[in-house]
Structures are given as structure tokens and as C-alpha cells.
Amino acid sequence: MATIEVECRACQSHDIYRHGKASSGEQRYRCKTCGHCYWKL
């Protein structure tokens, strides 16, 4: 399985985790460091 390094746009941390789904059905992600949420990485 391939691993993709993702960086938070707000704080440049690599501590990102999946955080449910948006109402549109898209996967949501959240940064553990700053708490910023993303729908698209």
C-alpha cells in the first residue's frame, strides 16, 4: 500500500487524520496540531 505525505495548509504539520464525511459525501480531514479541517487535500 502506498503512503501519501500530506501537509496542513495552515500550520505545515504532517499530523493529519480522517474526520468523517462532509454533507456532500466527501471525506473530511483534520490536523491534530492546529485543528484545521479540510474537505480536499
PDBQT receptor file of N, H, CA, C and O in Angstrom, charges set to zero:
ATOM      1  N   MET A   1       0.838  -1.183   0.000  1.00  0.00    +0.000 N 
ATOM      2  CA  MET A   1       0.000   0.000   0.000  1.00  0.00    +0.000 C 
ATOM      3  C   MET A   1       0.886   1.251   0.000  1.00  0.00    +0.000 C 
ATOM      4  O   MET A   1       1.886   1.307   0.715  1.00  0.00    +0.000 OA
ATOM      5  N   ALA A   2       0.521   2.230  -0.787  1.00  0.00    +0.000 N 
ATOM      6  H   ALA A   2      -0.292   2.185  -1.367  1.00  0.00    +0.000 HD
ATOM      7  CA  ALA A   2       1.293   3.465  -0.903  1.00  0.00    +0.000 C 
ATOM      8  C   ALA A   2       0.923   4.439   0.214  1.00  0.00    +0.000 C 
ATOM      9  O   ALA A   2      -0.228   4.490   0.648  1.00  0.00    +0.000 OA
ATOM     10  N   THR A   3       1.895   5.200   0.668  1.00  0.00    +0.000 N 
ATOM     11  H   THR A   3       2.830   5.158   0.316  1.00  0.00    +0.000 HD
ATOM     12  CA  THR A   3       1.674   6.220   1.682  1.00  0.00    +0.000 C 
ATOM     13  C   THR A   3       1.855   7.587   1.037  1.00  0.00    +0.000 C 
ATOM     14  O   THR A   3       2.812   7.814   0.298  1.00  0.00    +0.000 OA
ATOM     15  N   ILE A   4       0.932   8.489   1.323  1.00  0.00    +0.000 N 
ATOM     16  H   ILE A   4       0.154   8.304   1.924  1.00  0.00    +0.000 HD
ATOM     17  CA  ILE A   4       0.997   9.842   0.773  1.00  0.00    +0.000 C 
ATOM     18  C   ILE A   4       1.258  10.810   1.921  1.00  0.00    +0.000 C 
ATOM     19  O   ILE A   4       0.502  10.832   2.893  1.00  0.00    +0.000 OA
ATOM     20  N   GLU A   5       2.313  11.606   1.824  1.00  0.00    +0.000 N 
ATOM     21  H   GLU A   5       2.928  11.589   1.035  1.00  0.00    +0.000 HD
ATOM     22  CA  GLU A   5       2.617  12.613   2.831  1.00  0.00    +0.000 C 
ATOM     23  C   GLU A   5       1.737  13.834   2.583  1.00  0.00    +0.000 C 
ATOM     24  O   GLU A   5       1.799  14.445   1.516  1.00  0.00    +0.000 OA
ATOM     25  N   VAL A   6       0.930  14.181   3.558  1.00  0.00    +0.000 N 
ATOM     26  H   VAL A   6       0.879  13.685   4.424  1.00  0.00    +0.000 HD
ATOM     27  CA  VAL A   6       0.026  15.326   3.440  1.00  0.00    +0.000 C 
ATOM     28  C   VAL A   6       0.448  16.367   4.458  1.00  0.00    +0.000 C 
ATOM     29  O   VAL A   6       0.789  16.041   5.595  1.00  0.00    +0.000 OA
ATOM     30  N   GLU A   7       0.420  17.620   4.041  1.00  0.00    +0.000 N 
ATOM     31  H   GLU A   7       0.142  17.885   3.118  1.00  0.00    +0.000 HD
ATOM     32  CA  GLU A   7       0.833  18.713   4.911  1.00  0.00    +0.000 C 
ATOM     33  C   GLU A   7      -0.340  19.657   5.136  1.00  0.00    +0.000 C 
ATOM     34  O   GLU A   7      -1.044  20.009   4.189  1.00  0.00    +0.000 OA
ATOM     35  N   CYS A   8      -0.555  20.067   6.375  1.00  0.00    +0.000 N 
ATOM     36  H   CYS A   8       0.017  19.781   7.145  1.00  0.00    +0.000 HD
ATOM     37  CA  CYS A   8      -1.614  21.024   6.710  1.00  0.00    +0.000 C 
ATOM     38  C   CYS A   8      -1.302  22.369   6.050  1.00  0.00    +0.000 C 
ATOM     39  O   CYS A   8      -0.181  22.868   6.140  1.00  0.00    +0.000 OA
ATOM     40  N   ARG A   9      -2.298  22.943   5.392  1.00  0.00    +0.000 N 
ATOM     41  H   ARG A   9      -3.209  22.537   5.319  1.00  0.00    +0.000 HD
ATOM     42  CA  ARG A   9      -2.098  24.243   4.730  1.00  0.00    +0.000 C 
ATOM     43  C   ARG A   9      -1.962  25.374   5.738  1.00  0.00    +0.000 C 
ATOM     44  O   ARG A   9      -1.371  26.409   5.432  1.00  0.00    +0.000 OA
ATOM     45  N   ALA A  10      -2.507  25.185   6.943  1.00  0.00    +0.000 N 
ATOM     46  H   ALA A  10      -2.987  24.344   7.191  1.00  0.00    +0.000 HD
ATOM     47  CA  ALA A  10      -2.480  26.243   7.947  1.00  0.00    +0.000 C 
ATOM     48  C   ALA A  10      -1.171  26.273   8.742  1.00  0.00    +0.000 C 
ATOM     49  O   ALA A  10      -0.603  27.343   8.964  1.00  0.00    +0.000 OA
ATOM     50  N   CYS A  11      -0.686  25.078   9.177  1.00  0.00    +0.000 N 
ATOM     51  H   CYS A  11      -1.147  24.209   8.997  1.00  0.00    +0.000 HD
ATOM     52  CA  CYS A  11       0.487  25.059  10.058  1.00  0.00    +0.000 C 
ATOM     53  C   CYS A  11       1.644  24.207   9.535  1.00  0.00    +0.000 C 
ATOM     54  O   CYS A  11       2.670  24.102  10.207  1.00  0.00    +0.000 OA
ATOM     55  N   GLN A  12       1.511  23.604   8.371  1.00  0.00    +0.000 N 
ATOM     56  H   GLN A  12       0.677  23.689   7.824  1.00  0.00    +0.000 HD
ATOM     57  CA  GLN A  12       2.529  22.773   7.725  1.00  0.00    +0.000 C 
ATOM     58  C   GLN A  12       2.868  21.496   8.508  1.00  0.00    +0.000 C 
ATOM     59  O   GLN A  12       3.917  20.897   8.272  1.00  0.00    +0.000 OA
ATOM     60  N   SER A  13       2.005  21.074   9.428  1.00  0.00    +0.000 N 
ATOM     61  H   SER A  13       1.153  21.561   9.620  1.00  0.00    +0.000 HD
ATOM     62  CA  SER A  13       2.196  19.824  10.165  1.00  0.00    +0.000 C 
ATOM     63  C   SER A  13       1.846  18.642   9.268  1.00  0.00    +0.000 C 
ATOM     64  O   SER A  13       1.080  18.785   8.314  1.00  0.00    +0.000 OA
ATOM     65  N   HIS A  14       2.408  17.475   9.574  1.00  0.00    +0.000 N 
ATOM     66  H   HIS A  14       3.030  17.358  10.348  1.00  0.00    +0.000 HD
ATOM     67  CA  HIS A  14       2.096  16.256   8.829  1.00  0.00    +0.000 C 
ATOM     68  C   HIS A  14       1.159  15.359   9.639  1.00  0.00    +0.000 C 
ATOM     69  O   HIS A  14       0.945  14.203   9.275  1.00  0.00    +0.000 OA
ATOM     70  N   ASP A  15       0.603  15.880  10.726  1.00  0.00    +0.000 N 
ATOM     71  H   ASP A  15       0.777  16.819  11.021  1.00  0.00    +0.000 HD
ATOM     72  CA  ASP A  15      -0.268  15.123  11.631  1.00  0.00    +0.000 C 
ATOM     73  C   ASP A  15      -1.734  15.282  11.223  1.00  0.00    +0.000 C 
ATOM     74  O   ASP A  15      -2.498  15.947  11.923  1.00  0.00    +0.000 OA
ATOM     75  N   ILE A  16      -2.135  14.680  10.100  1.00  0.00    +0.000 N 
ATOM     76  H   ILE A  16      -1.514  14.139   9.532  1.00  0.00    +0.000 HD
ATOM     77  CA  ILE A  16      -3.487  14.795   9.556  1.00  0.00    +0.000 C 
ATOM     78  C   ILE A  16      -4.206  13.466   9.733  1.00  0.00    +0.000 C 
ATOM     79  O   ILE A  16      -3.605  12.407   9.553  1.00  0.00    +0.000 OA
ATOM     80  N   TYR A  17      -5.500  13.514  10.087  1.00  0.00    +0.000 N 
ATOM     81  H   TYR A  17      -5.988  14.374  10.233  1.00  0.00    +0.000 HD
ATOM     82  CA  TYR A  17      -6.276  12.282  10.189  1.00  0.00    +0.000 C 
ATOM     83  C   TYR A  17      -7.653  12.469   9.563  1.00  0.00    +0.000 C 
ATOM     84  O   TYR A  17      -8.130  13.595   9.419  1.00  0.00    +0.000 OA
ATOM     85  N   ARG A  18      -8.290  11.355   9.191  1.00  0.00    +0.000 N 
ATOM     86  H   ARG A  18      -7.903  10.440   9.308  1.00  0.00    +0.000 HD
ATOM     87  CA  ARG A  18      -9.628  11.411   8.604  1.00  0.00    +0.000 C 
ATOM     88  C   ARG A  18     -10.621  11.787   9.696  1.00  0.00    +0.000 C 
ATOM     89  O   ARG A  18     -10.516  11.323  10.831  1.00  0.00    +0.000 OA
ATOM     90  N   HIS A  19     -11.595  12.641   9.337  1.00  0.00    +0.000 N 
ATOM     91  H   HIS A  19     -11.680  13.018   8.415  1.00  0.00    +0.000 HD
ATOM     92  CA  HIS A  19     -12.508  13.196  10.337  1.00  0.00    +0.000 C 
ATOM     93  C   HIS A  19     -13.939  13.196   9.802  1.00  0.00    +0.000 C 
ATOM     94  O   HIS A  19     -14.562  14.253   9.705  1.00  0.00    +0.000 OA
ATOM     95  N   GLY A  20     -14.461  12.027   9.458  1.00  0.00    +0.000 N 
ATOM     96  H   GLY A  20     -13.955  11.168   9.537  1.00  0.00    +0.000 HD
ATOM     97  CA  GLY A  20     -15.840  11.913   8.991  1.00  0.00    +0.000 C 
ATOM     98  C   GLY A  20     -16.014  12.311   7.540  1.00  0.00    +0.000 C 
ATOM     99  O   GLY A  20     -15.057  12.366   6.767  1.00  0.00    +0.000 OA
ATOM    100  N   LYS A  21     -17.274  12.589   7.188  1.00  0.00    +0.000 N 
ATOM    101  H   LYS A  21     -18.051  12.544   7.816  1.00  0.00    +0.000 HD
ATOM    102  CA  LYS A  21     -17.595  12.972   5.806  1.00  0.00    +0.000 C 
ATOM    103  C   LYS A  21     -18.404  14.260   5.805  1.00  0.00    +0.000 C 
ATOM    104  O   LYS A  21     -19.179  14.524   6.725  1.00  0.00    +0.000 OA
ATOM    105  N   ALA A  22     -18.214  15.055   4.765  1.00  0.00    +0.000 N 
ATOM    106  H   ALA A  22     -17.585  14.841   4.018  1.00  0.00    +0.000 HD
ATOM    107  CA  ALA A  22     -18.970  16.289   4.575  1.00  0.00    +0.000 C 
ATOM    108  C   ALA A  22     -20.382  15.931   4.113  1.00  0.00    +0.000 C 
ATOM    109  O   ALA A  22     -20.622  14.796   3.703  1.00  0.00    +0.000 OA
ATOM    110  N   SER A  23     -21.306  16.865   4.172  1.00  0.00    +0.000 N 
ATOM    111  H   SER A  23     -21.112  17.787   4.506  1.00  0.00    +0.000 HD
ATOM    112  CA  SER A  23     -22.685  16.613   3.736  1.00  0.00    +0.000 C 
ATOM    113  C   SER A  23     -22.750  16.238   2.260  1.00  0.00    +0.000 C 
ATOM    114  O   SER A  23     -23.706  15.596   1.824  1.00  0.00    +0.000 OA
ATOM    115  N   SER A  24     -21.743  16.634   1.494  1.00  0.00    +0.000 N 
ATOM    116  H   SER A  24     -20.967  17.155   1.849  1.00  0.00    +0.000 HD
ATOM    117  CA  SER A  24     -21.678  16.288   0.070  1.00  0.00    +0.000 C 
ATOM    118  C   SER A  24     -21.170  14.864  -0.143  1.00  0.00    +0.000 C 
ATOM    119  O   SER A  24     -21.172  14.366  -1.269  1.00  0.00    +0.000 OA
ATOM    120  N   GLY A  25     -20.734  14.205   0.939  1.00  0.00    +0.000 N 
ATOM    121  H   GLY A  25     -20.733  14.609   1.854  1.00  0.00    +0.000 HD
ATOM    122  CA  GLY A  25     -20.236  12.839   0.842  1.00  0.00    +0.000 C 
ATOM    123  C   GLY A  25     -18.727  12.741   0.728  1.00  0.00    +0.000 C 
ATOM    124  O   GLY A  25     -18.177  11.639   0.727  1.00  0.00    +0.000 OA
ATOM    125  N   GLU A  26     -18.049  13.877   0.634  1.00  0.00    +0.000 N 
ATOM    126  H   GLU A  26     -18.495  14.772   0.635  1.00  0.00    +0.000 HD
ATOM    127  CA  GLU A  26     -16.590  13.871   0.514  1.00  0.00    +0.000 C 
ATOM    128  C   GLU A  26     -15.944  13.609   1.875  1.00  0.00    +0.000 C 
ATOM    129  O   GLU A  26     -16.470  14.018   2.910  1.00  0.00    +0.000 OA
ATOM    130  N   GLN A  27     -14.795  12.920   1.864  1.00  0.00    +0.000 N 
ATOM    131  H   GLN A  27     -14.367  12.588   1.023  1.00  0.00    +0.000 HD
ATOM    132  CA  GLN A  27     -14.049  12.640   3.083  1.00  0.00    +0.000 C 
ATOM    133  C   GLN A  27     -13.525  13.944   3.673  1.00  0.00    +0.000 C 
ATOM    134  O   GLN A  27     -13.027  14.799   2.941  1.00  0.00    +0.000 OA
ATOM    135  N   ARG A  28     -13.634  14.104   5.015  1.00  0.00    +0.000 N 
ATOM    136  H   ARG A  28     -14.039  13.409   5.610  1.00  0.00    +0.000 HD
ATOM    137  CA  ARG A  28     -13.080  15.263   5.702  1.00  0.00    +0.000 C 
ATOM    138  C   ARG A  28     -11.818  14.851   6.438  1.00  0.00    +0.000 C 
ATOM    139  O   ARG A  28     -11.675  13.700   6.852  1.00  0.00    +0.000 OA
ATOM    140  N   TYR A  29     -10.911  15.794   6.597  1.00  0.00    +0.000 N 
ATOM    141  H   TYR A  29     -11.028  16.728   6.261  1.00  0.00    +0.000 HD
ATOM    142  CA  TYR A  29      -9.643  15.559   7.284  1.00  0.00    +0.000 C 
ATOM    143  C   TYR A  29      -9.434  16.669   8.298  1.00  0.00    +0.000 C 
ATOM    144  O   TYR A  29      -9.912  17.787   8.104  1.00  0.00    +0.000 OA
ATOM    145  N   ARG A  30      -8.720  16.369   9.384  1.00  0.00    +0.000 N 
ATOM    146  H   ARG A  30      -8.332  15.461   9.542  1.00  0.00    +0.000 HD
ATOM    147  CA  ARG A  30      -8.428  17.374  10.404  1.00  0.00    +0.000 C 
ATOM    148  C   ARG A  30      -6.964  17.271  10.814  1.00  0.00    +0.000 C 
ATOM    149  O   ARG A  30      -6.398  16.180  10.886  1.00  0.00    +0.000 OA
ATOM    150  N   CYS A  31      -6.367  18.417  11.078  1.00  0.00    +0.000 N 
ATOM    151  H   CYS A  31      -6.827  19.303  11.020  1.00  0.00    +0.000 HD
ATOM    152  CA  CYS A  31      -4.990  18.492  11.557  1.00  0.00    +0.000 C 
ATOM    153  C   CYS A  31      -4.989  18.327  13.075  1.00  0.00    +0.000 C 
ATOM    154  O   CYS A  31      -5.726  19.026  13.770  1.00  0.00    +0.000 OA
ATOM    155  N   LYS A  32      -4.170  17.412  13.596  1.00  0.00    +0.000 N 
ATOM    156  H   LYS A  32      -3.572  16.844  13.031  1.00  0.00    +0.000 HD
ATOM    157  CA  LYS A  32      -4.080  17.195  15.047  1.00  0.00    +0.000 C 
ATOM    158  C   LYS A  32      -3.380  18.356  15.742  1.00  0.00    +0.000 C 
ATOM    159  O   LYS A  32      -3.620  18.604  16.923  1.00  0.00    +0.000 OA
ATOM    160  N   THR A  33      -2.523  19.066  15.028  1.00  0.00    +0.000 N 
ATOM    161  H   THR A  33      -2.328  18.865  14.068  1.00  0.00    +0.000 HD
ATOM    162  CA  THR A  33      -1.743  20.143  15.625  1.00  0.00    +0.000 C 
ATOM    163  C   THR A  33      -2.562  21.421  15.811  1.00  0.00    +0.000 C 
ATOM    164  O   THR A  33      -2.600  21.975  16.910  1.00  0.00    +0.000 OA
ATOM    165  N   CYS A  34      -3.216  21.893  14.749  1.00  0.00    +0.000 N 
ATOM    166  H   CYS A  34      -3.185  21.443  13.856  1.00  0.00    +0.000 HD
ATOM    167  CA  CYS A  34      -3.934  23.174  14.829  1.00  0.00    +0.000 C 
ATOM    168  C   CYS A  34      -5.454  23.026  14.797  1.00  0.00    +0.000 C 
ATOM    169  O   CYS A  34      -6.167  23.985  15.094  1.00  0.00    +0.000 OA
ATOM    170  N   GLY A  35      -5.968  21.829  14.439  1.00  0.00    +0.000 N 
ATOM    171  H   GLY A  35      -5.388  21.051  14.198  1.00  0.00    +0.000 HD
ATOM    172  CA  GLY A  35      -7.406  21.598  14.433  1.00  0.00    +0.000 C 
ATOM    173  C   GLY A  35      -8.116  22.032  13.163  1.00  0.00    +0.000 C 
ATOM    174  O   GLY A  35      -9.341  21.941  13.080  1.00  0.00    +0.000 OA
ATOM    175  N   HIS A  36      -7.369  22.501  12.175  1.00  0.00    +0.000 N 
ATOM    176  H   HIS A  36      -6.374  22.574  12.242  1.00  0.00    +0.000 HD
ATOM    177  CA  HIS A  36      -7.975  22.958  10.923  1.00  0.00    +0.000 C 
ATOM    178  C   HIS A  36      -8.589  21.776  10.174  1.00  0.00    +0.000 C 
ATOM    179  O   HIS A  36      -7.988  20.703  10.115  1.00  0.00    +0.000 OA
ATOM    180  N   CYS A  37      -9.800  21.965   9.593  1.00  0.00    +0.000 N 
ATOM    181  H   CYS A  37     -10.288  22.837   9.642  1.00  0.00    +0.000 HD
ATOM    182  CA  CYS A  37     -10.482  20.903   8.841  1.00  0.00    +0.000 C 
ATOM    183  C   CYS A  37     -10.366  21.151   7.344  1.00  0.00    +0.000 C 
ATOM    184  O   CYS A  37     -10.370  22.294   6.887  1.00  0.00    +0.000 OA
ATOM    185  N   TYR A  38     -10.260  20.048   6.580  1.00  0.00    +0.000 N 
ATOM    186  H   TYR A  38     -10.256  19.119   6.951  1.00  0.00    +0.000 HD
ATOM    187  CA  TYR A  38     -10.177  20.106   5.124  1.00  0.00    +0.000 C 
ATOM    188  C   TYR A  38     -11.143  19.114   4.522  1.00  0.00    +0.000 C 
ATOM    189  O   TYR A  38     -11.379  18.048   5.090  1.00  0.00    +0.000 OA
ATOM    190  N   TRP A  39     -11.710  19.455   3.369  1.00  0.00    +0.000 N 
ATOM    191  H   TRP A  39     -11.518  20.321   2.907  1.00  0.00    +0.000 HD
ATOM    192  CA  TRP A  39     -12.524  18.517   2.605  1.00  0.00    +0.000 C 
ATOM    193  C   TRP A  39     -11.696  17.914   1.488  1.00  0.00    +0.000 C 
ATOM    194  O   TRP A  39     -11.891  16.753   1.128  1.00  0.00    +0.000 OA
ATOM    195  N   LYS A  40     -10.784  18.679   0.943  1.00  0.00    +0.000 N 
ATOM    196  H   LYS A  40     -10.626  19.622   1.236  1.00  0.00    +0.000 HD
ATOM    197  CA  LYS A  40      -9.908  18.208  -0.138  1.00  0.00    +0.000 C 
ATOM    198  C   LYS A  40      -8.475  18.470   0.266  1.00  0.00    +0.000 C 
ATOM    199  O   LYS A  40      -8.149  19.533   0.794  1.00  0.00    +0.000 OA
ATOM    200  N   LEU A  41      -7.618  17.489   0.012  1.00  0.00    +0.000 N 
ATOM    201  H   LEU A  41      -7.883  16.626  -0.418  1.00  0.00    +0.000 HD
ATOM    202  CA  LEU A  41      -6.206  17.637   0.392  1.00  0.00    +0.000 C 
ATOM    203  C   LEU A  41      -5.371  18.164  -0.733  1.00  0.00    +0.000 C 
ATOM    204  O   LEU A  41      -4.163  18.344  -0.573  1.00  0.00    +0.000 OA
TER     205      LEU A  41
